Amino acid sequence: MARPKGSKNKKENATLSDQILALEAEIESLQAQVTDKKNQIRNLKKAAKEEEKKRLLEAIEKSGKSVDEILAMLNS
């Protein structure tokens, strides 16, 4: 018996559709990972900035100079 026309193509199309869905799901997963990594970078940058502020404040305290003296030095 001969196979009906198009039955082979329908099976391949279903497989292609499944592949497309799988790739779309993978893309969504990767986009979520990118978003997570960007958030991690943002948090690390904030932490680095806070560390710089802390170091600066410690250096000012160790210098023994007044706020006015430090401001005058920075403005000159």
Number of C-alpha atoms within 10 A of each C-alpha: 3 4 7 7 8 9 10 10 10 11 11 12 12 11 12 12 12 12 12 12 12 12 12 12 12 12 12 12 12 12 12 12 12 12 12 12 12 12 12 12 12 12 12 12 12 12 12 12 12 12 12 12 12 12 12 12 12 11 11 14 12 9 10 10 11 11 11 9 11 13 11 10 9 8 7 5
